[in-house]
Amino acid sequence: MQCPECGGDALPDPEGPRVIRCMSCWHAWAVPQPASCPGLMRRFLPALRAAARAVRPSR
């Protein structure tokens, strides 16, 4: 991995989980969290649709 500041080599920081540190300039940054939501959206969307049907005025 490369440092966004100086372009040097960067490695995972042994003192911080999910932190990358440059070996040249010592710049550190966090690795982004994965954006997955396993299983929760599958249960949430049908409930949201049912609530929308209940609120929607009938024709």
N, C-alpha and C positions, 0 to 999 in steps of 0.2 A: 504494500500500500504506500501511496505517496502523500507527503504533507501538503496541504493546500496553501501553506504560507511560504515555504522555501523550496518545495519539491524534493526534499530529502526522504530517506527511508523512514517509514513509520511502523511501529509494532504495537500489539496490545499491551496496555499498561498492567503489570502484575499487581499493582496496588489498587486498581479500580476496575470493577466489572463494567464491561461495555464501553471502555475508554481506550482511545488510540493515542499514542504519544510519539512525536517525531524524535528521532535519535540525533538530529543535527541541531535544531533550534529549541527543542523541548516544548513545542506547541502541543497542546492536548485538546482533543475534541471527543464528544460522545458519539457512539454508534447509534443510529436511529433504531427505535423499537419496531419490530414487525407489526404491520397494520392488520393482522388477521384477527378475526372475531369468530372462532370456531363454534358453530352451533347456535349462537345467540340470535343472529339475524334470521335464521330459519324459523325460530319460534316467535320472533317479534313481528315480522312482516304480516303473517296471517291475522294476528291480533290487531294490527294497525288497520288492515283492510276491513275487518269486521267493525271496528270503531268508526271508520269513515262511512261505512254503509249505514250504521245506526244514526249518525249525525246528518247524513245527506237527506234532504226532504224528498218524499216520494212524489211521483208524478201522477 
